[in-house]
């Protein structure tokens, strides 16, 4: 009898990281994958990303609609409650052997809360990380404490999970499956991208991905306005992807649409590029600009620079490809000048990723197959030795 692994995906970014693991589970004769889809995948305004899931050859077991039309704080809280309710029904009915999740978003928190109460063991990828600029920080650590098996992306994050009281023999540094995805993806060439996206690349190009960071002193709207001021001063062709479904995301997306309408020759915007096209565009750009984790993880693998704005990624491990800056137009402009400089471009030639070597999915799946589920059901707090 095969072991049934339920997995939940709720956003384009998290699915791009999780996909290599899901495909290995699907292809393993000892495991059965039950994939549940929720969040932004179901809402067409976020780019119909559910098509990318089916396009990857993955069968969707069930959709859980959490109604993301309202991105206010109240709306996000209600969507979290709907996630918990929907997944409680699924886990009670289907009783999977284990739930696999990645990351820190509110819809994942809802699913994990339901699994914890329903007695489903939980495996968590990308725990132990810090993103001090967003509420995802709290969600991630809550998910860690409800989980039984942990797949950290660096040794530093593994140590932090253990520091939170998790048993060391249940915490593994597997690297990030996003590195696997970059290495395994056959990136699209320039001419194909220009035809598919109806754009023309310039000598310098920027990929901009900016999400709300509600814990900043400025509102997401004010933060993004400063970025747009800086971008107007560049000669680069700018490719925007829409913000996620966090509070303030719709306002950012409206500002993107207005900017592109006023600068049609030098910019373009897409609700979602899909993982393959996103990496392919990044590969042809001078760098990534915004506050996405892809600037810290995937960009380093592709040896691309990343201008990381504000505190959304504060606390995360990063390579030498990252240029950190504040939210003001002046600070962003200075960072862009450095990104375009010959000295920085030369530095990028020797950049390496701190998030593994591309074998993360294989290591995760081996643990999912071999772990003794009865052994991990009862969690015991691990106290650190007194110094």
KETOR-449777 format. One record per residue (C-alpha): residue in three letters; x, y, z. Coordinates in nm, 2 decimals. Layout:
<pts>
[pt "ALA" [X Y Z]],
...
</pts>
This chain:
<pts>
[pt "UNK" [0.00 0.00 0.00]],
[pt "UNK" [0.15 0.34 -0.10]],
[pt "UNK" [0.18 0.63 0.13]],
[pt "UNK" [-0.06 0.91 0.05]],
[pt "UNK" [0.10 1.26 0.06]],
[pt "UNK" [-0.15 1.55 0.04]],
[pt "UNK" [0.00 1.88 -0.07]],
[pt "UNK" [-0.14 2.23 -0.08]],
[pt "UNK" [-0.05 2.51 -0.32]],
[pt "UNK" [-0.20 2.86 -0.31]],
[pt "UNK" [0.02 3.09 -0.51]],
[pt "UNK" [0.23 3.11 -0.82]],
[pt "UNK" [0.56 3.17 -0.64]],
[pt "UNK" [0.51 2.89 -0.39]],
[pt "UNK" [0.41 2.64 -0.67]],
[pt "UNK" [0.72 2.73 -0.86]],
[pt "UNK" [0.93 2.62 -0.56]],
[pt "UNK" [0.72 2.32 -0.48]],
[pt "UNK" [0.68 2.18 -0.83]],
[pt "UNK" [1.00 1.97 -0.84]],
[pt "UNK" [0.90 1.79 -0.52]],
[pt "UNK" [0.54 1.73 -0.64]],
[pt "UNK" [0.66 1.58 -0.97]],
[pt "UNK" [0.90 1.34 -0.79]],
[pt "UNK" [0.62 1.23 -0.55]],
[pt "UNK" [0.39 1.18 -0.85]],
[pt "UNK" [0.65 0.96 -1.02]],
[pt "UNK" [0.75 0.76 -0.72]],
[pt "UNK" [0.57 0.41 -0.70]],
[pt "UNK" [0.59 0.41 -0.32]],
[pt "UNK" [0.39 0.74 -0.29]],
[pt "UNK" [0.05 0.87 -0.40]],
[pt "UNK" [0.01 1.25 -0.45]],
[pt "UNK" [-0.32 1.42 -0.36]],
[pt "UNK" [-0.28 1.78 -0.47]],
[pt "UNK" [-0.52 2.05 -0.33]],
[pt "UNK" [-0.53 2.39 -0.49]],
[pt "UNK" [-0.64 2.71 -0.33]],
[pt "UNK" [-0.58 3.09 -0.30]],
[pt "UNK" [-0.46 3.28 -0.60]],
[pt "UNK" [-0.46 2.98 -0.83]],
[pt "UNK" [-0.84 2.99 -0.84]],
[pt "UNK" [-0.88 3.36 -0.90]],
[pt "UNK" [-0.84 3.46 -1.27]],
[pt "UNK" [-0.73 3.81 -1.18]],
[pt "UNK" [-0.40 3.66 -1.07]],
[pt "UNK" [-0.32 3.51 -1.41]],
[pt "UNK" [-0.50 3.18 -1.43]],
[pt "UNK" [-0.21 3.01 -1.27]],
[pt "UNK" [-0.41 2.69 -1.22]],
[pt "UNK" [-0.33 2.62 -1.59]],
[pt "UNK" [0.04 2.60 -1.50]],
[pt "UNK" [-0.03 2.32 -1.25]],
[pt "UNK" [-0.22 2.11 -1.50]],
[pt "UNK" [0.04 2.20 -1.76]],
[pt "UNK" [0.31 2.04 -1.54]],
[pt "UNK" [0.13 1.71 -1.57]],
[pt "UNK" [-0.01 1.73 -1.21]],
[pt "UNK" [-0.36 1.62 -1.14]],
[pt "UNK" [-0.57 1.84 -0.91]],
[pt "UNK" [-0.75 1.64 -0.64]],
[pt "UNK" [-0.97 1.93 -0.51]],
[pt "UNK" [-1.00 2.31 -0.52]],
[pt "UNK" [-1.06 2.50 -0.21]],
[pt "UNK" [-1.20 2.85 -0.28]],
[pt "UNK" [-1.12 3.11 -0.01]],
[pt "UNK" [-1.26 3.41 -0.19]],
[pt "UNK" [-0.97 3.65 -0.23]],
[pt "UNK" [-1.17 3.94 -0.38]],
[pt "UNK" [-1.13 4.14 -0.06]],
[pt "UNK" [-0.76 4.21 0.01]],
[pt "UNK" [-0.82 4.42 0.32]],
[pt "UNK" [-0.68 4.30 0.65]],
[pt "UNK" [-1.04 4.18 0.75]],
[pt "UNK" [-1.07 4.01 0.41]],
[pt "UNK" [-0.74 3.82 0.45]],
[pt "UNK" [-0.84 3.71 0.80]],
[pt "UNK" [-1.18 3.58 0.67]],
[pt "UNK" [-1.00 3.40 0.38]],
[pt "UNK" [-0.77 3.23 0.64]],
[pt "UNK" [-1.08 3.11 0.83]],
[pt "UNK" [-1.23 2.98 0.50]],
[pt "UNK" [-0.90 2.79 0.43]],
[pt "UNK" [-0.91 2.63 0.77]],
[pt "UNK" [-1.28 2.53 0.73]],
[pt "UNK" [-1.24 2.39 0.37]],
[pt "UNK" [-0.93 2.18 0.45]],
[pt "UNK" [-1.08 2.05 0.78]],
[pt "UNK" [-1.36 1.90 0.57]],
[pt "UNK" [-1.11 1.75 0.32]],
[pt "UNK" [-0.87 1.60 0.58]],
[pt "UNK" [-1.16 1.46 0.78]],
[pt "UNK" [-1.30 1.29 0.47]],
[pt "UNK" [-0.98 1.18 0.29]],
[pt "UNK" [-0.74 1.11 0.59]],
[pt "UNK" [-0.40 1.14 0.41]],
[pt "UNK" [-0.09 0.99 0.57]],
[pt "UNK" [0.09 1.32 0.56]],
[pt "UNK" [0.04 1.69 0.45]],
[pt "UNK" [0.33 1.86 0.26]],
[pt "UNK" [0.34 2.24 0.25]],
[pt "UNK" [0.59 2.51 0.16]],
[pt "UNK" [0.64 2.85 0.30]],
[pt "UNK" [0.44 3.10 0.50]],
[pt "UNK" [0.12 3.24 0.35]],
[pt "UNK" [-0.21 3.27 0.53]],
[pt "UNK" [-0.39 3.01 0.32]],
[pt "UNK" [-0.12 2.76 0.40]],
[pt "UNK" [-0.15 2.85 0.77]],
[pt "UNK" [-0.52 2.78 0.75]],
[pt "UNK" [-0.46 2.44 0.59]],
[pt "UNK" [-0.19 2.34 0.84]],
[pt "UNK" [-0.41 2.44 1.13]],
[pt "UNK" [-0.68 2.21 1.00]],
[pt "UNK" [-0.44 1.93 0.95]],
[pt "UNK" [-0.29 1.97 1.30]],
[pt "UNK" [-0.64 1.94 1.46]],
[pt "UNK" [-0.74 1.66 1.24]],
[pt "UNK" [-0.43 1.46 1.34]],
[pt "UNK" [-0.26 1.46 1.00]],
[pt "UNK" [0.13 1.47 1.03]],
[pt "UNK" [0.28 1.78 0.86]],
[pt "UNK" [0.60 1.82 0.66]],
[pt "UNK" [0.71 2.18 0.61]],
[pt "UNK" [0.96 2.32 0.35]],
[pt "UNK" [1.14 2.65 0.39]],
[pt "UNK" [1.08 2.69 0.77]],
[pt "UNK" [1.32 2.87 1.00]],
[pt "UNK" [1.35 3.18 0.77]],
[pt "UNK" [1.31 3.54 0.86]],
[pt "UNK" [1.11 3.80 0.67]],
[pt "UNK" [1.07 4.07 0.93]],
[pt "UNK" [0.88 4.31 0.70]],
[pt "UNK" [0.56 4.10 0.66]],
[pt "UNK" [0.31 3.91 0.86]],
[pt "UNK" [0.42 3.59 0.69]],
[pt "UNK" [0.70 3.59 0.95]],
[pt "UNK" [0.45 3.49 1.22]],
[pt "UNK" [0.26 3.24 0.99]],
[pt "UNK" [0.59 3.06 0.91]],
[pt "UNK" [0.69 3.01 1.27]],
[pt "UNK" [0.34 2.90 1.36]],
[pt "UNK" [0.35 2.64 1.08]],
[pt "UNK" [0.69 2.52 1.20]],
[pt "UNK" [0.55 2.45 1.55]],
[pt "UNK" [0.25 2.26 1.41]],
[pt "UNK" [0.48 2.05 1.18]],
[pt "UNK" [0.64 1.72 1.25]],
[pt "UNK" [0.91 1.70 0.97]],
[pt "UNK" [1.11 2.00 0.86]],
[pt "UNK" [1.31 2.06 0.54]],
[pt "UNK" [1.52 2.38 0.58]],
[pt "UNK" [1.70 2.54 0.29]],
[pt "UNK" [2.02 2.63 0.48]],
[pt "UNK" [2.20 2.52 0.79]],
[pt "UNK" [2.13 2.86 0.96]],
[pt "UNK" [1.76 2.80 0.91]],
[pt "UNK" [1.79 2.44 1.04]],
[pt "UNK" [1.95 2.57 1.35]],
[pt "UNK" [1.67 2.82 1.40]],
[pt "UNK" [1.40 2.55 1.37]],
[pt "UNK" [1.59 2.35 1.64]],
[pt "UNK" [1.61 2.66 1.85]],
[pt "UNK" [1.23 2.68 1.84]],
[pt "UNK" [1.22 2.34 2.02]],
[pt "UNK" [1.19 2.10 1.72]],
[pt "UNK" [1.38 1.76 1.75]],
[pt "UNK" [1.71 1.78 1.56]],
[pt "UNK" [1.66 1.43 1.40]],
[pt "UNK" [1.34 1.57 1.24]],
[pt "UNK" [1.50 1.88 1.09]],
[pt "UNK" [1.70 1.84 0.76]],
[pt "UNK" [1.89 2.09 0.55]],
[pt "UNK" [1.78 1.99 0.20]],
[pt "UNK" [1.85 2.31 0.02]],
[pt "UNK" [1.57 2.49 -0.17]],
[pt "UNK" [1.37 2.30 -0.43]],
[pt "UNK" [1.36 2.63 -0.62]],
[pt "UNK" [1.73 2.57 -0.71]],
[pt "UNK" [1.62 2.23 -0.86]],
[pt "UNK" [1.36 2.41 -1.07]],
[pt "UNK" [1.62 2.66 -1.21]],
[pt "UNK" [1.86 2.38 -1.30]],
[pt "UNK" [1.60 2.16 -1.45]],
[pt "UNK" [1.41 2.42 -1.65]],
[pt "UNK" [1.49 2.46 -2.02]],
[pt "UNK" [1.48 2.84 -2.04]],
[pt "UNK" [1.31 3.01 -2.34]],
[pt "UNK" [1.53 3.21 -2.58]],
[pt "UNK" [1.48 3.58 -2.65]],
[pt "UNK" [1.29 3.55 -2.98]],
[pt "UNK" [1.04 3.31 -2.83]],
[pt "UNK" [0.97 3.53 -2.53]],
[pt "UNK" [0.93 3.84 -2.75]],
[pt "UNK" [0.68 3.66 -2.96]],
[pt "UNK" [0.49 3.50 -2.67]],
[pt "UNK" [0.48 3.82 -2.46]],
[pt "UNK" [0.45 4.07 -2.75]],
[pt "UNK" [0.74 4.27 -2.62]],
[pt "UNK" [1.08 4.39 -2.75]],
[pt "UNK" [1.38 4.36 -2.51]],
[pt "UNK" [1.61 4.66 -2.49]],
[pt "UNK" [1.99 4.68 -2.42]],
[pt "UNK" [1.90 4.69 -2.05]],
[pt "UNK" [1.59 4.52 -1.90]],
[pt "UNK" [1.45 4.50 -1.56]],
[pt "UNK" [1.21 4.24 -1.41]],
[pt "UNK" [1.00 4.41 -1.13]],
[pt "UNK" [0.82 4.21 -0.87]],
[pt "UNK" [0.70 4.41 -0.57]],
[pt "UNK" [0.46 4.28 -0.30]],
[pt "UNK" [0.29 4.47 -0.01]],
[pt "UNK" [0.49 4.50 0.31]],
[pt "UNK" [0.24 4.63 0.55]],
[pt "UNK" [0.48 4.65 0.85]],
[pt "UNK" [0.69 4.93 0.68]],
[pt "UNK" [0.64 5.29 0.80]],
[pt "UNK" [0.50 5.38 0.46]],
[pt "UNK" [0.19 5.22 0.31]],
[pt "UNK" [0.24 4.98 0.02]],
[pt "UNK" [0.10 5.25 -0.22]],
[pt "UNK" [0.36 5.50 -0.09]],
[pt "UNK" [0.64 5.25 -0.12]],
[pt "UNK" [0.56 5.15 -0.47]],
[pt "UNK" [0.52 5.52 -0.58]],
[pt "UNK" [0.88 5.57 -0.48]],
[pt "UNK" [0.99 5.27 -0.69]],
[pt "UNK" [0.80 5.40 -1.00]],
[pt "UNK" [0.97 5.74 -0.97]],
[pt "UNK" [1.31 5.57 -0.98]],
[pt "UNK" [1.21 5.35 -1.27]],
[pt "UNK" [1.10 5.65 -1.48]],
[pt "UNK" [1.46 5.77 -1.47]],
[pt "UNK" [1.61 5.46 -1.63]],
[pt "UNK" [1.64 5.37 -2.00]],
[pt "UNK" [1.56 5.01 -1.93]],
[pt "UNK" [1.27 4.82 -2.06]],
[pt "UNK" [1.06 4.72 -1.76]],
[pt "UNK" [0.86 4.40 -1.72]],
[pt "UNK" [0.62 4.40 -1.42]],
[pt "UNK" [0.45 4.10 -1.26]],
[pt "UNK" [0.15 4.17 -1.04]],
[pt "UNK" [0.16 4.18 -0.67]],
[pt "UNK" [0.02 3.89 -0.46]],
[pt "UNK" [-0.31 3.87 -0.28]],
[pt "UNK" [-0.19 4.03 0.05]],
[pt "UNK" [-0.35 4.35 0.18]],
[pt "UNK" [-0.26 4.63 -0.05]],
[pt "UNK" [-0.18 4.41 -0.36]],
[pt "UNK" [-0.47 4.53 -0.57]],
[pt "UNK" [-0.37 4.89 -0.52]],
[pt "UNK" [-0.01 4.81 -0.64]],
[pt "UNK" [-0.15 4.63 -0.95]],
[pt "UNK" [-0.36 4.94 -1.04]],
[pt "UNK" [-0.05 5.15 -1.02]],
[pt "UNK" [0.13 4.91 -1.25]],
[pt "UNK" [-0.15 4.92 -1.50]],
[pt "UNK" [-0.14 5.30 -1.50]],
[pt "UNK" [0.23 5.32 -1.54]],
[pt "UNK" [0.23 5.08 -1.83]],
[pt "UNK" [-0.06 5.27 -2.00]],
[pt "UNK" [0.16 5.58 -1.98]],
[pt "UNK" [0.48 5.41 -2.09]],
[pt "UNK" [0.37 5.15 -2.35]],
[pt "UNK" [0.69 5.15 -2.55]],
[pt "UNK" [0.92 5.09 -2.25]],
[pt "UNK" [0.72 4.87 -2.02]],
[pt "UNK" [0.48 4.57 -2.00]],
[pt "UNK" [0.28 4.40 -1.72]],
[pt "UNK" [0.16 4.05 -1.66]],
[pt "UNK" [-0.06 3.91 -1.39]],
[pt "UNK" [0.16 3.60 -1.40]],
[pt "UNK" [0.44 3.49 -1.63]],
[pt "UNK" [0.43 3.13 -1.52]],
[pt "UNK" [0.74 2.98 -1.36]],
[pt "UNK" [0.93 2.89 -1.69]],
[pt "UNK" [0.87 3.23 -1.85]],
[pt "UNK" [0.95 3.41 -1.52]],
[pt "UNK" [1.29 3.25 -1.50]],
[pt "UNK" [1.35 3.29 -1.88]],
[pt "UNK" [1.27 3.67 -1.85]],
[pt "UNK" [1.49 3.70 -1.54]],
[pt "UNK" [1.77 3.53 -1.74]],
[pt "UNK" [1.75 3.80 -2.01]],
[pt "UNK" [1.73 4.09 -1.77]],
[pt "UNK" [2.00 4.30 -1.61]],
[pt "UNK" [1.84 4.21 -1.28]],
[pt "UNK" [1.53 4.18 -1.06]],
[pt "UNK" [1.39 4.48 -0.88]],
[pt "UNK" [1.14 4.47 -0.59]],
[pt "UNK" [1.11 4.27 -0.27]],
[pt "UNK" [1.05 3.91 -0.38]],
[pt "UNK" [1.24 3.61 -0.24]],
[pt "UNK" [1.32 3.52 -0.60]],
[pt "UNK" [1.58 3.79 -0.60]],
[pt "UNK" [1.76 3.61 -0.32]],
[pt "UNK" [1.72 3.25 -0.44]],
[pt "UNK" [1.66 3.20 -0.81]],
[pt "UNK" [1.84 3.52 -0.92]],
[pt "UNK" [2.16 3.40 -0.75]],
[pt "UNK" [2.14 3.07 -0.94]],
[pt "UNK" [2.11 3.26 -1.27]],
[pt "UNK" [2.39 3.49 -1.17]],
[pt "UNK" [2.16 3.79 -1.19]],
[pt "UNK" [2.16 4.10 -0.97]],
[pt "UNK" [1.87 4.19 -0.74]],
[pt "UNK" [1.78 4.53 -0.60]],
[pt "UNK" [1.60 4.43 -0.28]],
[pt "UNK" [1.38 4.72 -0.15]],
[pt "UNK" [1.27 4.77 0.20]],
[pt "UNK" [1.25 4.52 0.49]],
[pt "UNK" [1.02 4.25 0.34]],
[pt "UNK" [1.31 4.01 0.30]],
[pt "UNK" [1.50 4.14 0.61]],
[pt "UNK" [1.67 3.85 0.79]],
[pt "UNK" [1.69 3.61 0.50]],
[pt "UNK" [2.02 3.46 0.39]],
[pt "UNK" [2.15 3.62 0.07]],
[pt "UNK" [2.43 3.60 -0.18]],
[pt "UNK" [2.65 3.88 -0.32]],
[pt "UNK" [2.41 3.93 -0.60]],
[pt "UNK" [2.17 4.12 -0.37]],
[pt "UNK" [2.18 4.50 -0.34]],
[pt "UNK" [1.98 4.61 -0.04]],
[pt "UNK" [1.83 4.96 -0.03]],
[pt "UNK" [1.56 5.16 0.14]],
[pt "UNK" [1.22 5.26 0.01]],
[pt "UNK" [1.30 5.62 -0.11]],
[pt "UNK" [1.34 5.71 -0.48]],
[pt "UNK" [1.70 5.83 -0.41]],
[pt "UNK" [1.80 5.50 -0.25]],
[pt "UNK" [1.64 5.29 -0.52]],
[pt "UNK" [1.81 5.50 -0.80]],
[pt "UNK" [2.15 5.46 -0.63]],
[pt "UNK" [2.09 5.08 -0.62]],
[pt "UNK" [1.99 5.07 -0.98]],
[pt "UNK" [2.31 5.26 -1.08]],
[pt "UNK" [2.51 5.00 -0.90]],
[pt "UNK" [2.31 4.72 -1.07]],
[pt "UNK" [2.40 4.86 -1.41]],
[pt "UNK" [2.77 4.92 -1.33]],
[pt "UNK" [3.04 4.71 -1.50]],
[pt "UNK" [3.20 4.63 -1.17]],
[pt "UNK" [2.89 4.47 -1.03]],
[pt "UNK" [2.83 4.28 -1.35]],
[pt "UNK" [3.18 4.14 -1.32]],
[pt "UNK" [3.11 4.04 -0.96]],
[pt "UNK" [2.81 3.84 -1.07]],
[pt "UNK" [3.02 3.60 -1.28]],
[pt "UNK" [3.14 3.44 -0.96]],
[pt "UNK" [2.82 3.45 -0.75]],
[pt "UNK" [2.68 3.12 -0.61]],
[pt "UNK" [2.35 3.04 -0.44]],
[pt "UNK" [2.35 2.97 -0.06]],
[pt "UNK" [2.04 2.76 -0.11]],
[pt "UNK" [2.18 2.43 -0.23]],
[pt "UNK" [2.30 2.25 -0.53]],
[pt "UNK" [1.99 2.13 -0.71]],
[pt "UNK" [1.91 1.80 -0.54]],
[pt "UNK" [1.66 1.92 -0.28]],
[pt "UNK" [1.35 1.75 -0.42]],
[pt "UNK" [1.52 1.41 -0.43]],
[pt "UNK" [1.63 1.44 -0.06]],
[pt "UNK" [1.28 1.55 0.05]],
[pt "UNK" [1.10 1.27 -0.12]],
[pt "UNK" [1.34 1.01 0.03]],
[pt "UNK" [1.26 1.14 0.38]],
[pt "UNK" [0.88 1.14 0.30]],
[pt "UNK" [0.90 0.77 0.20]],
[pt "UNK" [1.12 0.65 0.49]],
[pt "UNK" [1.00 0.85 0.79]],
[pt "UNK" [0.82 0.65 1.06]],
[pt "UNK" [0.49 0.82 1.09]],
[pt "UNK" [0.40 0.67 1.42]],
[pt "UNK" [0.73 0.80 1.57]],
[pt "UNK" [0.66 1.16 1.47]],
[pt "UNK" [0.30 1.18 1.59]],
[pt "UNK" [0.39 1.28 1.94]],
[pt "UNK" [0.59 1.60 1.95]],
[pt "UNK" [0.84 1.65 2.23]],
[pt "UNK" [1.00 1.99 2.29]],
[pt "UNK" [1.38 2.00 2.24]],
[pt "UNK" [1.56 2.21 2.50]],
[pt "UNK" [1.89 2.36 2.40]],
[pt "UNK" [2.19 2.28 2.62]],
[pt "UNK" [2.26 2.55 2.88]],
[pt "UNK" [2.58 2.74 2.81]],
</pts>
